[in-house]
Amino acid sequence: MNALISVSDKSGIVEFARALHALGVALISTGGTAKLLAGEGLPVAEVAEVTGFPEMLDGRVKTLHPKVHGGLLARRDRPEHMASLKAHGIATIDLLVVNLYPFEATVAKPGCSLEDAIENIDIGGPAMVRSAAKNWKDVAVLTDASQYQGVLDELKTSGKLSDPTRFALAVAAFNRISNYDAAISDYLSSILQDGSRSLFPAQANGRFVKLQDLRYGENPHQQAAFYRDLHPAPGSLVTARQLQGKELSYNNIGDADAAWECVKSFDASACVIVKHANPCGVAVGKDALEAYSKAFQTDPTSAFGGIIAFNRTVDEAAAQVVSKQFVEVLMAPDFSAGALEVFKGKVNVRILQVDLPPGGPSDWDNGRNAMDIKRVGSGLLMQTADNHELALADLKVVTKKQPTAQQLQDVLFAWKVAKFVKSNAIVFCKDGMTMGVGAGQMSRLDSARIASIKAQHAGLSLQGTVVASDAFFPFRDGLDVVVGTGATCVIQPGGSMRDNEVIAAADERGVAMVFSGVRHFRH
């Protein structure tokens, strides 16, 4: 058996080559890899010796030769192929180990020049990988160091690799080439005439890895599957570990993502309850139990069968209270042994453990999508994700009445919740707790009315609350509705042609109002 090894990332390659040599595999290699292996005392033939042609053009041409590709592509079951190899003195190559020039890592570096990017586009490597993968019945192709041990184990056990193993390696190889080419396309097609880069390339190449097939989609007559990004961000839902419960459904995943994205944005211990992609209860507290107890009060009816997310460890005390309700999915960074024991008897409850972003609950640079994508008929809408975080210093008080320190904290809380509520969004809050949520209505007035109705049904008073509106009030009527139900402080983006009319109405009603300067539509 002959193995050709040509790797840019040399992690583990010496150990792998040594193990191959011990199994009687002859080693062929290129440039730096050959020098490394020879320096470790391994017998290795340089590709130039095999081809009879030296590397040239600063290494741009070294494996693009019939003695390489003939050895990879020849079908062993075709006598005419084997006769051609014999006639031209070409040996078969049975195992190819290649990883590619680090194009993705190079272009990710700040200040990467076009010249640097171009020089890190691998030509010979992908060509060899494609040749070997095409001829998978006769050639095994390895494109990642994580594959080394499994291949060695099978060779040691069976003396050869099975068809399923070689086919799986070939599929992984074609996927790697596809991802590599897509990264090159994304980068080059984002470069503008002045040399700068656009956030939106001329051709967008999505790359996703399937995590699982789902029983069905949004409705039982629809088929579905769950995919993750090629390189998922830490702290995102796709990194979750399911500790117990039934298989997640399509709707479970959508709602769980909404809950997780909301809860991890809080620094304080928080709980978010989501139903049909909208938060129906959000609160912060001294611990998970208090946060849940407050969040549940907002809308106990909607919380039935909801998705519950915490940004702190769920202990036994919190678990005992949560377990009294019907919950579809429970998620947190961790669960105590006592908490897990509580839910052992509720085998259908899906429990997910999801790590927070590396920097903590409000590490906005990690665990969040950089881009949002929405499918439309035969096309895509792409936008930068709504990752804006409002700070106290960003608020602009526009009324005669000044908000109190507590109201300022509550408007920041309400604004953070409103960002995750479907538009039109109206959110009443007080003391770090949602008191009424109006979501997804065609009229902002209706959202305000629904929020107050829900508060009434939950037995909550809206007197002295703050209210967040995800977009500006175009007329004073919306403000009159929320003040009429008890709000004493309002946060809204501002920016309407009738801002002065709305501000005057707030002064007339004797309430405080602040502008955020940012809109948070969520469709």
N, C-alpha and C positions, 0 to 999 in steps of 0.2 A: 504494500500500500504506500502511495506517495501523498504527502501533504504539502500544500503550498501555503505559507504563512506570510501575510503582509498586513501589519497592523499599525495604525497611528497611535491608538491608546494601547500601551504595552502592559497594562495591568494583568497580572497572572499569566502572561504568555510564556515566560521561562518555565514555570512549573508545568504548564500544559504541554509544552514542547518536550520537556524532559520525560513526561509520562508517555507521550506518543512514541518517543524514541525507545523507551523501555518495552513497548509493545511491538517493536520491530518496524515502525513506520519511518520511512525515509523522509527527511525534511528538506524543503526547498524554501528559500525566502528572498526578500528584497532588501536592498540598502541597509538602513539603520536596524531593521529587525534581524537581518542576517548577522550583522556585526554583534548585536546583543547576544544572540544565541551562541555564536562562535566563541564569544568572550566567556560564556558560561561552560565551555568545554563540550558543546553539543556538535556533532557532525552535521553540517548544513551546507547545501549547495546553493550558491547565489543564482538568481534567475538569469543573470547575464551568462553564466556558465551553461545553463540549459538552452537558452535561445541562441547563444553564439553571437549575441548582439549587445553592446554595452548600453547601460542607462544613458539617456541623453536629454538635452534641453532642460537642465537643472532638475532632472528626475521626472519631468512631465511624461516622458515615454520610457517605460521599462517593462511593462507586462503586456502591452498591446502587440502580441506576436502569435503566429499560428502554433508555435510549440507550447504556448500557454493555453490559448483558447481551444486548440485542437485537443489537447489533453483533457480539458474540462468538458467539451461538447460531444466528444465521440460516444456514440451509443455502443455499449459493449455487446448488445445482442444483435448487432448488424455486422456481418462479416466484412462488408465493403468498407465500413468505417474503420474497423480494426486493421484491414489491409492498407488503408490510406495512412494510418498512423505508422505502421511498420515501414511502408515505402519511404516515408519522410523522416524516419527516425524520431518519432514523437512518442513520449511515454505518457501513459494515462496519469491524470491527477485525480485522486479519489476523495481527498478531503481538502477543502478550501477554508482558510481562516482569515477573514478580512474585516477590519473596521475602518471607517472612512475618515478622510481629513475632517477636522472639527469645524465644519462650516457654521453650524448653528451656534457653537460657543464663540466663534470668532465674531460673527455679526452681532452677538448680544453684548459685546464689549463696548463701553462708551468710546466714541470717537473712531470706531472702525471705519477705515477708508474703503472705497470701492476696490482699490488695488488689493488690499488685504483679503477682502471677501472673495475676489476672483481667484487669487492664488490658493485659496482653501476650498475650491471646488474640485473634488476628486473625479478623475476621469477613468483611470485604469481600474480602480477598486470597484466602482459600480458595474463596469463592463464584466469583470471577472465574476462578481456576485450573480449577475443576471445569467451568465453562461452556466455557472454551476447549478443555480436554482432551476433553470430550464431543464437541465439534465439530472434532476433530483433522484431518479431511479438508480443512477450509477454514482452520483457524487453527493457528498454531504457538505453543506455550506454553513459555516458559523459566522455570525455577524456581531456577536456580543459576548463578553466574557462570562456572563451569567449562564451561558450554554456549555461551557467547558466541562464542568464536573459531570453533568448528566451524560454527555457523550462518552467521557472516559469510563464512567460506570458501566455503560452498555457495552463498550468495546471489551472491557475486562471480563464481563460476564458472558457475552455471546461471541466475541471475536469479530463482530460486524455490527452495523447499525441496521435496524429494521426499516421496512418501507414506511410505516407510519412516522417513525422518527425523522427520516430524511425528508419526507413530505412536509412535516411540521417545520423543520428547519428552512425548507425552501419558501414556505409561506411567510415565515418571519423575515427571510431575506428580501423577498419582494416588498413586504411592508416597509422594511427599513429603507429600501431604495425609493419607494413612493414618498415616504416622509422626507427623505433627504432632498429629492427633487422639488417637492412642494415648498420646502424651506427656501431653496434657492429661488424659486419662482416668486414666492412672497416677497423676498428681499429685493430682488432686481426690479420687480414690477412696482415697487413702492418708491423707487428713485425718480425724482422730478428733474426737469431740465436744468435747474440751477444747482443740482447736486444734493439738495436736501431730500428728506424722506417724508412721504405722506403716511399718515396713520392708516390709510385705506389703500392697499395695493390695487393695481389695475386688474389683477386676478387674485381672488381670495381662494385659498386651498385649505379647506377644513380637514383636520386630522383628529379622529376620535377612535377610541378603543372600546369595544363592547365589553361591558361588565356582566350583563346577563340578559337573557330573553325574559320578557314579562308575560304573565298569563293573558293579559289583554291590555288595551290602551285606555283612553279616557272612558270609553264605553265597551261593553263586552264584545261588540261586533268589530272592534278595531284591534289590529295586531300591533305589538310594541316591543321595544328593547331599550335598555339603559346603557348609555355610553359615557365615557369620561374623556377629558382632554388627554392628549398624548402625554403631557407633563402636568398633571394636576397640581394645583396650588395647595400648600399645606393649610389645614384648617377648613377645607371645603367638604361638602357633603359626600362627594365621591370617595373620600378617604375613610368613610365611616366603617366601623366593624359592628356587624349585627351580633348581639350577644344572645338573643332569644327571639322567638316569635315566628309568625307566618312570613312567607315571602312578601317583600314589599311590592305594592301595586304601583301602577303608573301615577295615579292620583296621590298615593302616599308619598312618593318621591317628590312630586311637585310641591305638595304642602310642606313636607319636611324641609325642603330647601328654603322656602319662604320663612319658616319658623327659625331655622338655623341662622340665616343671613341677618335676621332681625336681632336675635338674642345675643349673637356674638359681637354686636356693635356697642353693647353696654359695658362700662367699666365695673359698675356695682353688680352685686348678685342679682340676676334677672331671670324672669320666666316669661315666655311667650307662648300663648295658645293660639293655634291657627286652625281655621275651618275654611275650606274652599279657597285657599291661597291668601286669605285675609286674616290679619291678627284680630281675634275677637276678645283678647284679654292680654294685657302687658303690664308688668309691674316690676319694680325693684324693691329689695328688702334686705334685711341684715343677713339672711341666709336663704337657701332654696325653699324651705317651708314657707317662710313669710312671703317671699316673692310669688310663689304659686297661689297661696291663699288669697292674696290681693288680686292677682290676675284672674283667678276663677270668678271672683265676685262681679267682674265687669259684665259677663254674659254667660251665666251657667247653662242656659238653654243651648246656645251655640257651641259651648265647650264640649257638649256630649258627643263622643266619637271624634274628638279633635286630635291634633298633633301638638305635643307639648315639648318645648325645648328649654333647657337650662344652660347657663354659662358657668355653672359651678357644679361641683360634685353633688350628686343626689344621695343623701344619707337616708337612714332607715326612717327617721321621723317624717321626712318629706314623702318618702315612698308610701308610708302607711296612709297618708291623706290622699295622695294621687290615686292610689289603688282603689279607693272607694268610688271613683268615677270610671265611666267607660272611655278608654283612651285607645286610639289606634296605634300611635307611635310615640315613644318616649325617648328623648335624646339628650345627651349631656356629655361633657368632657370625661366624666368618670362616674362610677356608681360604687357605693360601699358594698361590702359583702352582705350586710344586713338588708340593704335596699334590694339587691338582686334576689335575696331569699324571699322577700315579700312578694315579688312578682313571679316566683316559680310556679305558683298555682294558676297564674293567668297566662297560660301557654301561648295564647294568640296575640298577646301584646308584643309588638315589635320594639325591642330595646336596642338603640344604636349608641355606640360610643364614638364620639367625634372629637378629635383633638382641636383645641383652639389654635389660632394662628400663633406662630413662634413668639411674637412680641406681646402676646396677651390678648384679652378680649377685644380691645379696640385698635389692634394693629391693622390699620387700613391698607397697608402696603402688601399684606399677605392674605392669602385665602380668599381673595375676591377676584371676580372676573375683570379683566382689563377692558373687554369688549362685550357688548350685548348683541345678540343676533335674534332676529325674528323672521320667521318664514312667511312669505307672501306668495301668491300664485306665480310659479315659475321664477321666483327671485328671492332675494334676501334684503332685509334692512339691517345695517350695521351701525352701531354707535358706540362711543366710549361709555363705559358703565357709569351709572350714577353713584359715584363713590365720594361725593362731597359730604364733608362733616362740618356742621355748624358749630362755631365757638361763641362764647358769651360776647367776645369783643366784636363779633360780626353783626350783632343785633343793633337796630336803629329804632330808638323810641320816637314815635311820630305823634303822640298825643300829649295833652297837657298832664294827664294822669300818668305818673311814673309807676312802673311795675315794682313790686316789692322783691326782695332778694329771693324769697321762696317762689314767687311767681316766675322769676327769671329761670330758676332751676326747673320748674315745671314746664315752661314753654320749650326749653331745650329737650326735655323728655318727650313732650307731646310731638315736637317736630321730628324727632328721631322715629317715633312710631308712625307718624303720618307718611313718612317716606316709603313705608312698606305696605301701605293700605292702597288698594286700587282706587283710581280716580273716578269720580270726584271724591276726595277724602276729607272728612271732618272728624277730628278726634278731640274729645273732652278728656282732660286729665286733672288730677289733683294729688299732691303728696306722693309723686312717683308711682301713680297707678292710673290706668285708663278707666274712665267713668262712663264713656259712651263712644261707640265707633260707628260712623256712617260711611259706607264704602260702595264704590262702583256704580253710583247713580248718574243718570244723564244730567240731572240738575243738582247743583251744589245746595240749593235750598232743601231738596229732598234728602240729601245726605245728612244735613243738619237735623232735619226733623226725625229721621230714622235713628240717629245717634241719641237724641233725647228720648225717643220712645223706648229704645233698648235700655237706657238707664232707668227709666220709670219701671219697666218690667223687672229689672234686677233689684229694684228697691233702693236705688242710689240717687242721692240728691246732687244736682248739677250746680247748686248754689256755691259760688266762690271758686268755680273751676276756671282753668285756662283752656283755650281751644286752639287747635292748629288747623289751618286750611292749607292743603297742598298747593293751591294756586290762589291768585288774588281774587278778592271779591269784586266783581264787575259793577255791582250796584250795592247800595246800603242795605237792601233787603236781607241779604245773607247775614250781615253783621247783626241786624235787628233780631233775626231768629235766634242766633246763638246767645246774644245778650239776654233776650227774653226768656231763655231757658236757664239762665243763671251764671253764664260766663262773665268773669270780671277782668279778664286779660286775654288778648288775642294775638296770635302770631300768624302772619301771612307773608307771602313774598313781596307784595307791592308791585307796582308797575302798570296798574290800570290807568286808563285815561281819566277815570273818575276817582283816583286815589284821594284827592282833596275832599270829595263828597263823602267818602267812607270815613276818612279821618275826622271830618266834622261830625259825622254821626256818632263816632266813638266818643268824642268830647261831649256831645249832647247827652249821651247815655252815661257818662261818667266812668268809662272803662279805659284801661290802658291797652295800647296796641303797639306792637313792634313789627318792623319789617325785617325779613331775613335776606331779601335780595336774591333769593334762589327759589326756583319752582321745582316741585317734585312730582310731576305727572308719572303715573305708573299704570300702564295699560295691559 
